């Protein structure tokens, strides 16, 4: 597990509203999520027909966004 240094951001009523993390840590998290999404996709489509042209890239980009949204909602 990553040791994540963080700073909390508070609103005027002193309620926590955000967390700041270093960009290097953010990039590591982003890479982990992308790798997770790609691995999951590869498992899901092992038996599917192959795509050609620009279709594979477009499909992967849409799945990356869907995976991020799912993970974000589960936190």
Steps between C-alpha positions, in 0.01 A plus 500: 500500500619848421597731783314813389597833654193722492374842599136563579313801362224644719209733422402807701312282749816289552352198324740293292417544131808369316834327533818612325761242408836538323488471121744208504262303725204601282682368193574170677132463596394583145735236357374238746139574405578487128683170538212359704253608233708351221547170683127479572419572137743235381330241723153602385577478128721192480245320284369802303565573134800723423448870417684677218586857402433773760226300672726338765642834619159670513350208687785494753466874565128461574571208736771699679246772575236248611748326730609829657137598563423159656804514727427861596143411600617202706734710717 
